[in-house]
């Protein structure tokens, strides 16, 4: 079998001041499905890669097993070194073989993991790598219930790491091996501990150096000490006088460098972090450095129409730009973490982050989110530990998500949730834990924070019922540190010419989504019960289990090209830097009723509305929402709204239009986004 080799260039190795070298290992891979039974027709691919976006499998969603092959030539000069492979994301189960020998397995698709392969290598010779990957459903790998696509493959980058025999460990839950633990922080002094994980083949002690530098490169803390390598971790206390604190307005970052060596450095790892405090109270809301920040957050899933799940740095940057344009100051990584680039950018831009672990339940009746068996519970604990270890240094990350929308039927999940919560608090006491719940019961009192997923008025009742729920919250549960989350699907291609949506299966018009968000925004505008509001979701996302293969709850379409009306509602409410003026319903230029009320979102005050040549009075319905009196419209007219130099317009045709046929025998209440 012909082998395609990746030759690692090491010419500059001897000239470096320390032994660690990191090589990207994204080129030269060959991929084939396990069902093909041979690698003779393997495709040449570059990582990141997913077979669910592979042009060799167009138009179909695959839950299957695939094989990735590569080759590396390892120089003989490296025989005294240690070699590791680090994978930043493989969906969902990965088994690694080197030269035909089994190295290890990782179960979980959203976290990084590292294997040492030193003892499996042939130095001065070619070496064969094989990664067997499966995204098939397993009841002992979380999440076991989700509607988002789990794009099978090595969908993030891979690195080869070379170190000396004694090194800062790359094996601690897939992290860099250097973890910051702040204890006491204010404008005068910051104190805490730096947790460093060490590994060695042959030595029991080493000299460990810690240096902290500010944004200007000035050393603000330095320490050298002897460290025992056989300990689980070395804890180094630190103190910084007059620190610059990280905040959304002033996202100041420090570099923390851990190195090994006394006369010469043999290993070095640098991580970025920020110094800040996080607190949440019923009276003071969420505070950063004792300053209250009302959370205007959006939920972010893990794909787009072009890249699928193989998101690049450019994809993340584009998404963040749109989130910033909306005016949101926080994002929730739904179900599982995103790639590290996203959180690096949030650190730099001052965006607050909530990261979920994959203890999640979707609303398909046959799904089970919890299996009361040891392998399931251990996998959840391991994934949580990986999430915290890999993201603890990000100052933008302000809370750890423990579960989302778990049902209370069946086995009692609360003991396991308590165990997860205790694990998170033991690993990181500086951040609160959080859960998103749509259930009653004791499960809501475990995490530090609770976010209520609310949808009254979507399938049943009225959105005005939200005020009844709010009054009950104030009366009975105001002592909880609560936030609210809500949303509903709306597809821009689903239009209705009448005021009443046609009762059609899989019919999810944008207009229904728009009205839902308008009423929730109105009913929540003056409420001070919640520390935050979270919108589900920022973008539509891929869901092979849904009609059209897409979950349509986003404010922006799956391809990121179309902004739904609800997007402009929140932009008007949240973006204080960029003025917004938007006429609602411009994608419905054909109307069947003569009497029309025009709705406008404005962040700059009352709009002047012209319907044809007539000026029509408007009233303020809610914050940033304006509605006109009913006005008779015949034929085709120009609608124009203006405030100062801002204007928006649309052509509206009312009258003799073709209406879709009504099929009265179809179900009246089916909502494929909420049921099976």
N, C-alpha and C positions, 0 to 999 in steps of 0.2 A: 504494500500500500504506500503510495507516494505521500510523504510528510512535508507539510509546509512549515518552515521554521521561522521563528522570530529570534533574530540575533540581537542580544543585549550588548549595547556599546558600553565598554568599561574603560576606555582609554584614559579618562580623567580620574579614575578611581584612586590611583596611588597618590595623586596630588591633593586630594581633599584632606581637610583637617580632622575629619572623623569618619567612621566607617559606614554610617547609614547612608544608603542610596535608595531612591524610590524611582521605579521605572513604570510608566504606563504600559499596560498589557491589553490594549484594545484592538490591535491589528492582527491579521493573520489567522483569524479563527475560521473554522469550517463547521457548518451546522447541518444536521439531518434529523429527521424524526425517527424515534425508536421503531415505529411501525414500518419504516422502510427496510429494516433488517440488514442494511449494508450502508457503508459510508461512501460507496463508489460515486454516488451522485450528490455528495455533500455540496452545499452552497458556500461560497466564500463570503464572509460577512465581517463587519466591523461593529464592535460594541459601542454604545448600547444596542441591544437587539431584542425583538420580541417576535415570535412566530405568529402572533395575532395581528401584526402589521407587516408580515413578510409578503412580498408580491407573489411568492410561490403558492400562497394559500389565500387568494383574494375572496372577499365576500362571505367568509365563514368564520365562526367563532370556535376555537379549539381549546378544549381542556384535555391535555395529553402530556406526553413525555418527549423531550428532545435531547439530543447529545451535541455538545460543543467540544471540538478538538483543537488543540494548538500544540506547537512545539517550541521549546526554548533550548538554546545552546548555553550551557553554564560553564564559564571559564574555570580552568583548573586552579587559578589564583584565588578562587572563592572557596576553596575546600576548607579553609579555616573560619569561614563566616557562617551565619545563619540566614536562611532564606524563608520568606513568608509570602503567601498569596492573600491579598485582601480583596474581597468582593463587596462592592457598595450596595448591591441589591440584586437578588435572584428570586424570581417569583415561581413557585413558592417554596419548593424543597430542592436542595442541591446536594449532590454526592460527588466528591472530588476523588479522582484517581490520578496518580503520578506513576508513569512507567508500569501501568497495570496494577499497582498496589493501592489499596483503599486508604485514603487519608482521613476523611471525616464527612459528616453530614451536617447541614444546617436547615432548620425548619422554621420558615417565616420569611415573607417576601419583602419587607420594608426596611430591614435593618442590615447594617454592614456586618461582615464576619471575616475572620482571618484564620488561616491554617498555616502551621509551620510544615514545610515540605523538605527540610534539610536532609533528613535521614532517608528520603525516597529518591534523592537526586543522584545522577552520575555526573561528577565534575569532570570538565574537559571533554564532554560528550553531549550528544543530543538527548533531549528528554521529552516524553510525550505527556501532554495534559489531556484529561477527559473530565468534563463536567456533565453529569446526567441531571437534567432539570425536569421537574413536573409541576404543573399548575392544576392538576386534577384535585377534586375535592377530597379532603381527609378530615375525619372527625377529631383528630388530635393536633391539628395545625390551625391556629387562629388567623383570620376570622373564618368561622364556620357558617356565618350568615351575613351576606352583604349583597347589594344589587349592583355594586360597582364592578367593572371588569377587572379581573386579576390577569394582567397581560403576561403570559408565560414567557420565560426566557431570562437571559442575563441582561437585564434591562437598565443596568447602571454600569459604571466603569469598574475595571479591575486593575490592580497594581501589584507589582512584585517589589517586595521590600527586602533589602539586604542589610544586616546589622553585624556588629561584632558579637563575640560569644556572650558578652554581658550587655544587656540593652534595656531600654525602657520598653516595657512589654506592649506589643501590638495585639495581644491575645485577650485582653480584659474586655469581654463583651463587645468586641469589635471597635473599641474606642481607641484614642491616641495614647492611652495610658496615663494621662495627666488630667486630673479633675479638680476644679475649684469648688471650695466650700466656704462661702462667706458666712461669718457669724455676727458681726456687728459693723454696721456701715452708717456713717453720716458725713457731713461736709468737712469734719475735722480729722476723722481717722477711720480707716477701714481695716478690719481684722478678720482673719479666717485661717483656713488650712488648705494646703495643696496636697492632694492625694496622688502619689506617684506609684505606679506598678512597675516592678523590676523583674527581670528574668535573666538567668545565667546558666551556662553549661560549664561548670568548673570553678566558679568563685562563690564565696559565701558573703562577702562584703564588697562595697565599692564606695567611691566618693561621689556624692550626689550634690549637684549645684542647682540653685534656683535663682533666676533673675526675672524681675518684672520691669518692663519698660513702658513708658507712656507713648502717646501718639507721636511725640517729637523724637522718640528714640532714646530719651533720657532714662537711665536706670533709677527706679524709685524704691526698689527693694532687691537685696542680694543676700544669699546665704549659701554656705558650704557645710556639709556634714557627712559623717560616715553613716552608711546605711546597710542594714542586714537584708540580704536579698531573699532569704528564705521566708521572711515575713510576707503576709498577704499583700500588704501595701505599706509604703512609708508615708507618714503624715508630717508635713513641714509647715509649722505656723508662720504666718506672714502678717505684717502691719505696714500700712501706707499712710503717711501723714498728708493731710489736706488733699484728699483724692478728688479727681474730677469724676462726678457721678454720671452714669449712663442714664439717659431719659429719652423719650420720643422726640423732644425738641432738641436735645443735645446728645446724640448717640456716641459718646466717647468710648474708645476701646483701648485696652491694654494688651500687650503681648507677654505671655508667661512662658519662659523657656526653662525646661528641665534638661540637664546634661550630666553625663557621666565622665569622670576623669579628673585627675589632679594636675599633672604636668601637661598632659595633652587630652583633648576631648575625643572620646571614642564613640559617643552617641549623643544625639541632641534631638529634642522634640519641642516645637513651639506651637502653642495654641493661643487663640484670641479670646478675650472675655471682656466683660464690663462689670462695673461695681454699681449696684443699685439695690434698693429694698422693694419688696412687694408685700402688700397687705390688702385684705378685703374685710370690711365690716358692714353690718346692717345699716349703720348710720353714715359712715364715711365712704361707702362704695369701694371700688378698687383704687388703690393709691400706688404710685411709683415715687419713691423718696418722699413720702408723706403728702404728695400732691394728688388730688383726686382726678381720675381720668375716666369719664363716662365712655364705656366701650361701645363702639360702633363697628361690629365685626361681621365678617362674611366667612362662610364655610367653603373650603377649597378642596376639591377632589384631585385626582391623580392622572389626568390625561387631557388630550385635546384631539380634535378631528384629524390633524395632520400627523402628529408624532405618536398618537396612541399613548401608551404608558412610558415610552422611551424619551422622557422629557429632557431637554438640553438646558444649559444655562441661559440660552437665548429665549427659550420658552418661558422659563421662570421669570426672567426680566420683563418680558412682555406682559405676563399675567400681573406682576406687581405694579407695573405702570398703570394698568387698567383699574386695579384695586385702589391705587392712590388717586386716580382721577375720580373714582366714585366718592372719595372722601372717607373711606373706612380707615380706622386706626388699628385694626386687629384682624387676624385671620386664624381660622381653626383648620388644622391639618386633619381632615376627617378620616376616621378608621385607623390610620397608620401614618408614620412620618413621611415627609417628602425627602428629596435629595438635599444634601448638605448645602448646596449653593443657595437654595431658597432662604435658609436660616442665616447664612452669612450676609445676604442682602438685607434681611430684616434687621440684623444687628446694625448694619451700616445706615439704614434709613429710619430706624426708630419705630418699626412696626411691631406690635405686640402679638405673641403667638401662643396658641393652645395646641398641644400635640396629643392626639388620641392614641391609646393602645388598641389593638384590634379585638377588643371585647365588645362586639357590636351585633345588633339584631336588625335585620331588614323586615319589612312588613309583608313578607310572603308567609302564608299560614303554615306551610310545611317545614319551614326553617327552624333549626334548633341552634341557639347561640351558645349554649352551655351543655357540656357533657361531663357528668359527675364521675370522672375517671382520672387516675393519677397522671397519665400521659398528657391529657388535655390541660390539666391544671399546671403541670410543670412547664409546658410550652408557653402558656400565657405568662407565667412568672418570668421565664427566661426572656421573652420578647419585651416585657416591661423593663427588665434590668438593662437590656441592650439599648432601649430607647433612652433611658435616663443617662446611662454612661456615655452615650454618643452625643447627647445634646445638652448636657448639664452646663457646659461652658458658654452657651449662647445667652447673653443677657436679654435678648428679645423673647425668649421662651419664658413665660410667666406662670404656666400651670400645666400639670400633667393630667390628661384625661384617662380615667379608669374604666368607664364603661359608657355605652350609648344605647338607649332605648331597649333595655333588657326586659322581657316579659316576666311576670311573677308567677306564672303557672309552672307546674312540673317541679323538678328538684329545686330545693331551696338554694339559691345562688348566693345569698348574703354572706355566709361564712367565707366563701372564696373571694368575694368582693372585699371583705374586711382584710383578708390576707394580702390581696393586691395593694390595697390602700396603705397598709402597714409597711409593705415592702418599699413603696414609693417614698413614704415619709422617712424610713430608715436610710435610704440612699441619698435623699435630698430633703432636708428640713427647711430649706429656704424658700420653697415654692408651695403654694396650695395645690391640693388635688381637686379634680372637678369631674362631674358626670353630667350627661345629658339624659333626661328621663321623660318618658311619656306615661308613667305608671304611678299609682299611689303605693304607699307602704313603706316599710322600714328601710328598704334599699336606698331611699332618698336621703337618709340621715348618716351615711357612712363617710362620704367624701367631704372635704372642707367646703366646697362650693357645689351648688346644684343649678343646672340650667334646664328650664322646663320647655320641652318641645310641645308647642301649642298649635292646634289647628281647628279650634271651634269656628264654625261658620264655613268650613270648606266642604265637607261631605254632608253635614247636617247642621241644623240650627242656623243662627245668624252670627255674623262677626260682632254684632252688638253684645252677644253673650260673653264676649271677652271681658266686658266691664263687670259682669256678675262674678266671673272667675277672679278678677282682680280684687273685688271687694272681699271675697272669701280668703284670698291670699293675705290681704291686709289684716283681716280679723283673726285668722288662725295660724298663719305661717310667716308673719313678718319678721320673726326672729331668725329665719333662715337667710343665708347669704345667697340670694337668688338672682338669676338672670333669665331671659326668655329667648327662645329660638322659634322661628316659624318660616314657612314658605309653602309654595304650591306650584305645580307645573303649568307652563303656558308655552305653546308652540306658535311661532309667528305665522306659520302657514295655515293655521286653523282659524279661519275667519267666519264670522256670521253676519249676514246682512240685516238680521233682526235683533231686537233687544234681548230676546230669549234664545239662548244657545240651543241648537238642534240636539235632540236626545240620541246621539250617535255613539256607538262603541268606539273607544280610543280617541274620543274628541276632547281635546284639551286646549281651548282657545286662550290666546294671550290675554284677552279681555278679562276672563275670569281671574287669572293671576293678578292682573293689574288692580282690579277692584278689591281683591283680598288684601293686597299690600296697602292700598289706600286706607282701608278701614282699620287695619291693625296700627298703622302709623298714626292715625287720628286718635284711636283709643289709648295709645301708649304715650302720646306726646307730652303730657304733663305729669306722668307717673314717676315717682321717685323711689319706688320699691326695689327696682332692679339695679344691679351694678353694671349691667350690660344688655345690649340687644344684638342677637346674632341672626343674620339672614341666611336661610338655606335656599339657594347656594349662590356663589358668585357666578359660576359658569355651569351650563349643562355639561353632563359627563356621560361617557359611554356605559351602557348597561344592556348586555345581550339578553337579559331577562325581561326587559321592558318593551312595550310596543315601540317600533321605529328604532330600536337599539340604543335609545338615549333616554336618560332621566332628564326631563325638561324643566326642573325647578330653578334653573339658573336665571340670573338677571341678564346674562349675556349668552349667546348661542354657543354651541359646541365648537364651531369653527372660529369663534372670537370676533366675528365680523359684524354681527347685528346686536345692537343694544335694545333690549326690551323696554317697554314704557316704564316698568317698575325701577329699572336702573336709574332713569332720570329723576324719579321721585326721591330716591336716597341721595343722589348727587345733589339735588336741590337742598335737601335737609342737612347733609353732612359736609359737603365741600365748601368751605368758607373762603377759599382762595380763587376759585374759578366760578363765575356767575353762570346760572342755569336758567334757561327759559325754554320750555318744551310743551308743545301741543300734544295731548294724549290721543291715541287712536289714529295716527297718520297712516298706519297700514290697513285701516278700514276706510278707504275713500268712498266706498259704495254703501249707502244706508237705505233702509226700506221705509223708515218713519219720517214724516215731514217735520215733526217737532224734535228739535235737537238741542241738547245742552252740551256746550263745549267745555272741556276740562283742560286746565293749563297748570304745569308745575313751574314755579318761579321762586328763585332764591333772592330776587331783587325787588320784591314788592308786587303790588297789584298791577296786572297787565292791562293794557289798552287792547280791547278785542274788536276787530272789524270782521263782520260777516257780509261779504260783498262790499257795498258802500255804506252799510249801516254800522254804527257803533252800538255794541251790546254790553249792558252792564254785567259786571262780575262781582261775586262775593267770595270771601275767604272761607273755605270749607274747613280747613285744618292748616297746620303749619306747612307753608309752601304749596298748598293745594288751593286752586281757585276754580270756581265753576260759574258758568254764565246762566242767566235766566233762559228758560226754554224759548227758542226762537224758531219760527217757521222758515224752512229752507226748501226751495224748489229748484230742480234742475242742478246745474253745476255752479258752485260759487267758490270764491277764494276766501279762506279763513286765515286771518293774520293777527298774531299777538305780538305786542311790542312793549318794552320798558326801556326808555332812553335809547341807547344805541343798539340794544339787543332786540332781535325779532325772530319769529318762527312762523311758518306758514304751511298750509296744505290746501289741496283742492278737494272739495267735498261734493259728491253727487248724490242727490236724494231723489227718489221717485221710482220710476218704472225699471226695476232691476230684476234679474233672474234670481229666484230663490231656490235653494236646494230642496229636493223632495224630502218630505218628512216620512220617516218610517216608524209609525206609532207602535209597532209590535216589539220594538227593541227595548231592552231594559232602560229604566229611567234614571237609575242612581249609580250605575257601575262606574268606578273610577280606577282604571288600570294602574295608576301610580300609587294607590293606597291599598289594593287588595290583590289577591292571587288570581 
